[in-house]
Amino acid sequence: MGKPLIILGSSARAAAQSAIRAGFEPWCIDRRGDRDLREMPTVAGVRVVDPADYPRGILKLLEDAPAEAKVLLAGGLDGEADLLKAVGFEYPFISSPPEAVRKVRWPTALATIPPTPGITHCKTLTSISFMRRLWRLAFGSFGKTRYLIKPRASYGGQDIRRWRPGQAIDATHYLQQYVTGMPVSAVYHCDGWSSILLGATEQLIGEPCFGASEFGYCGSIGPLQVSERAREAMSHLGVVLTQRFDLRGVFGVDMVMDFKGNLWPVEVNPRYNASVELIEKITGVHALSPGDGSRRDKAPRAAIHGKAVVFAKKAGDAPDLYEHFSKDQIADVPEVGRELRQGAAVCTLFASGTSRDDCYDKLKQMAGRVYTAMSEA
C-alpha cells in the first residue's frame, strides 16, 4: 500500500495518475469526479464538491480524509490563500506550502526577480496612480504599452480580457503588460533551495477549434526545443523563484517567448499544473519524485506529444465518449448525461505525431469528433 496523499483541485485526475506512479495512494477532492478518476483501482477515495459550494466545501469533505496524509495542490486553488491556510493547519503539503503559494501568486511577485539575460519582466499594475491618470488625460493612453486585465484568483487564463484605457481596476484584478509571441510553460521540481528544469512545452491558448476563450488555456504540445540561452534562463529563473519564495515539489512557470527569443514570465503555478502531465509522458520522469531512477518510465517513441482540453461550445448533456475514443486517447471523461454548461471543460484529448503540426491537426480532428458526439447526444 502506498503513502496516502490528498489531492485538491478543480480536477484531480492527472495529479492522481502521477501520484500513483510515484508510489502514493491518492485520496481526491475535486469538483468534477470524472469517470476515469473514479475507475482508478488504486485511488483510495474520490469526493466531489458541489459547484455551488466550491471551493469552501473542500474543508467539510476533508473531515473524511486520512489523518496521516500529506497534500498535493492541483489546479484552481492558487488564489484561495485563506482556504489553503486552513488546510495547512491540519495537513502538511508535498507541494509548496500555503504561505509560499500566497507570496508567489501576488501580482507583482515576478517583478521582484532581478534582471537576467534572456528574461524580461512584464509591467504590472495593481492600481492606477494619480499621475498615470493625468498622463492618460493629457496624452490619451499610457504610452504604447498594452495591458490585460487579470483576476487575481483565476487560473488557466479564465476571465482574462484586454484592458481598455479608462477602465477601472478593483481589488480583485490587476493589469499585466500584453506581450506577443509563443506561449510556453516550463516545469520544475524543487526543494526550497535547488531546482531542476524537467522540460518545457508550447501552450495552446484561445484556440477556437477547442472552444477556448480568447486567453484560455486549452492544451500543450512538446517537447519544446529551445536555445541553450533560453534553457539557461529558464533554469536560472527556477532556482531564483525556488529560493526567494521557498517553493517545494513540482511547479510551473507560464511565459511568452517573443520573436527575438526572449522569455517574458507571466505567472507562476506552484502546484501540479497542466503541462506536468505532458512532460511526464515525454520524458518518462515522475515529476513528484524525479530523483528516483527506479521509477523512471521508458520514454515514448513518438517525437511529439500533445494534449488538448475541449470546452463546450453550447450547453448540453455529456455523451458516452468511450464509444468514440480509446482510453489512451481521452481523459477527464464526464459521466454520461452530465449537464455541461457552455464554456465548461468537456474532456482532455491526447495525440502524438511526427511534428508539432501533425500532432496539432490530430488533436483538432479529435475535438471535432467530440463536438459531433455532443450534437448527436
N, C-alpha and C positions, 0 to 999 in steps of 0.2 A: 504494500500500500504506500502511495506517495505522500509527501508532505502536504497538509491541507493549505489551500490558497484561495482566498476570497477575491473574486474579480468583480469590480464595479464599473459600470459604464452604460452608455446608451445601447451598445451591442457588445456582448461578451464573447461571441463565438470564436473569432480569430485568436484572441488572447488565450482562450481556454485550450485551443488546439496547441498553441505554443507551450503553454504551461504543462500539458500532458507530456509533450516531447522532452521537456526539461526535467521531468520526474516529479511533478506536482500533481495533486489531486484537486482540481478546481471546484469551487462552490460559487455559483454565479448569481449576480443580481443585475438585471438589465431591464429595459422597457420593451423588448421585442419577444423574447422567449421563442426564438425560431426553431423550426423542426430539427435541423441538423444539430443544434446545440442540445436539445432535449434527448436526441438519439445517441449522443456520445456515451459509450458504455462506462467510461472511467470518470465522468462528471458526477461529483457527489451530490449536487443539488442545483436546481435552477429555480429562482424566484423572479417573478415579473412584477415590476412596479406599474401600478395604474397610471396611464399617461397624465391623468388629471392631478396626480399626486407626485409626479416626477419633478425634481429629484428627491424632495424631502422624505418621500415614502421609503427611501433606502434605509433610513435609520430604524424604522419599525421592523423591516424584514431582516436586518442584521441580528435581531434578537435570536434567530434560529441558527445563526452561523456557528461553525466550530470555534470554541473558545481559544484554542491554541493556534489558530490560523494567522497568517500574515495577509496583507492586502496588496493587490496589483491594480493600478488605475488604468482603465481603458478610456475610450473617448467620451466626451460630453460633459465632464465634470471639472475641467480645468479651472473654470471661473467660479466654482462653488466653494470659496475659501472657508466659510463658516461650517458647511457640511463636512468637508474634509477634516477640519479641525476636530469636529465632534467624533468622526470615525477614528481619528488618531488617538483620542483618549482611551479607546478600547483595544485597538489593534495596531501593531507595527506595520510599516509599509516596506515592500521589497522594491517598489518604485520610489520616486522622490517623495520625501515627507511633505505634509501639508504646508508648512511654512516656506519650504523651497518652491513649491508649486505657486504659492501666492506671490512670492517675490519675482520669479522668473516670468510670470504671466502679466506682471504690471506693464502697462503700455509702453513705458519708456525704459524698460529693463535693458533692451538691446542697445540703446543709445549710451549706456554706461560702459560698454565694452570699448577698450582703447582701439584706435585705428590700426588696421592690419593690411599689408599688401594683399590685394585681391578681394578684400571685403569693404563694402561701402554701406553705411547705415542710413536707413530711411529717416527723413524728417518726420517727427511725431509731435502732435499737439493734443493735449488733454483739455485745453481751453483756448479761447481766442482772446488775447490781451487787448487792452485799450489801444495800444499803439498799432497793433495789427488792424484793428477796426478802422482807425484813422487812415492807415495806408490803403485799405480797400476803398474807403470813401474817396480818397484822393486819386487813386490810380486804377480803381475798378477791379482789382484782384490782389492776390498775394504774390504777384510775380508770375513766372512761368510754371511754377510747381503745381502739379495736380495732386489731389488728395482723394483717398477713400475714407468714408465714414464707417467705422467698425464697432460692433457691440463688444464690450469688454468680456462678456461671458459666453460668446458664441464659439463654435468650433466648426471645422470643415467648410469654412467660407460662408456659413449661413448668415443671411441678412446683411451682408456687406453691400454697400451701394457707393456710387460715385458721389462725391461731395459737391454741392453747388455753392458758390460764393454767397455769403449771407445766411446760409443755413445754420441754425443754432446747434450747439453741441451740449447735450445734457450729461449728467454724471455717469450714465451707463454707456457712453460712447466715447470714441476718440478719433482723431484724424491721423492717417498714415499716408506718407507720400506714395503715389502710384508710380510704379516702375514697369516699363515694358520689357519683355524678354521671355525666356523659358522658365516656367515654374518648376522647381526641383525640391526634393526633400532628401536631407542627409540623416542617416540613422546611426546612433551611437549606443555604446554601453559604457557605464561609468560607475565609480565607487566613491564619489565625493572629492577625489583628488586626480586620479588618472582617467583617461577617456580613450576608447577605441572607436574609430570610424568603421562601422560594419559595412557601409555601402551607401549608394545614392540612387535615386530614381527620378525620372521625369514625372511630374504630376499632370494629370488631366484635369483641367479647370473649365467649368462653364460650357461643356460640350453639349450642344442641343440634341445630338443623337442618343445621349444617355438621360435626357430630361433634366439636366442640371440647371440651376440658376446661374446668372452671369459669372459670379465669382465662387460658385460652389464646387467643392472637391468632388470628382466623380471617377477617379482611378489613378493608377500608377503603371508605368512601363519601365523596365530596367533589364540589365544593369545600365546605368548612365555612365558613359565613358567621358571622363573629364581630364583636363590637362593636369600635369604634375603641379603647376602653380595653384590651380583650383583645389586639388586634393590637399595640398599643404595648408591652404587657407581654411578649408573645411575642418581638417584635423585640429588646427590651432584653435579655431572657434570652439570646437567641442571641449577642449581642455579648459579654456578660459571660462566658458559657461559652467562647467562642472565645478571648478574651484570657487568661482565667485558666488554661485548660488547653492552650493552643496547638493548637486544633483546626484541621484542614485539610480542604478538599474538602467533600463532602456529608455531612451528619449529620442526625439526627432527635432530637426530644425527645418522649417519651410523657408525657402529662399527664392529669389528670382535671379537667373543668370542673364545679364544684359548682353547686348550684341558685341561687346568688347571682351566678354568672358569674365567680367567682374560679378561677384556674388553680393546680393542685397538681402540679408536676413530679414524676414518679416514676422516670424512667430516661432516661439519655442513650444514644443508639445512634450511636457515632462511625464510621459506615460508610454504605454504600448499604443503606438499610433498606426494609421492605415498603411504606411509604407513598410513597417516592420515585417508584416506577413510576407510581402513580396521579396524583401531582402533575404529572409529565411529560405524561401523557395529557391532563390537564385544561388545562394552561397552554400546552403546546407548547414549553416551555423545556427545554433539555437540561441536566439537573442537574449533569453533570460539567463543563460549560463554559457556564454560564448567561450570561456576558457576551458570547458570540459571537453577535451578531444574525444572522449569515449562516446559522446552523444552527438557527434557530428554526422549528419546525413550525407549521403553521396549527392553531390550537386547534379541537378538535372542536365540532360544533354543539350536541350534546345538552347539556341543562342539568346533569345529574347523572351521574357515573360511579362504578362500584363494582367491587370485586374481592373474591372470597371464596376462601379456602383450604378444601378439602374433606378431612376426615380419615376414615380407615376406621373404621367402627363395629364391624367384626369382621374377623378375618384372612381373606385370600383372594387370588386372583390378579387382576392388573390386566387389564381387558378392553381392546379396541381403542376408545378413547374418541373417536378421529377418526371413527368411524362414527356418533357421536351428536351431535357438535358441529363447527362450522366452526373454522378455525384462528384466527379473530379472537375466538372465544368462550372459548377454553381455552388454557392454557399449563402448563408443568411436567408434560408428559404422560409417564407411565411407559411403558416398553417392555411390549408385550403379553405377559402371562404372568408379569410380575414378581411375586414374592411380597410382599404387603403385610401387615404385622403390624397388629393392632388399634391404633388411635391414630396410625398413620403418615399423613403428608400424601399424598393421592392425586393432586391436581391443583389448579390455580388457575383460577377462572372469572371472566369479565368480562361486565358488562352496563352499559347506560346507560338513563336514563329521564327523565321529566319532573319527578320529585320523588324525595326520599330514599326514601319508602316504596315507590314504583313500582320503583325500582332494587333495593331490598332484596327485594321479592317476586319479581322476575325471578331474582335470584341463588338464592333459596330454591327456586324451581321447578327451576332447572338442577341444583342439588345433588341434588334428588330423582331426576332422570334419571341422575345418576352412580351413585347407590345402586341404582337399578333395573338398570343395566347391570352393576354388580358382582355383583348377586344372580343374574343370568342367565348370567354367565360360567362 
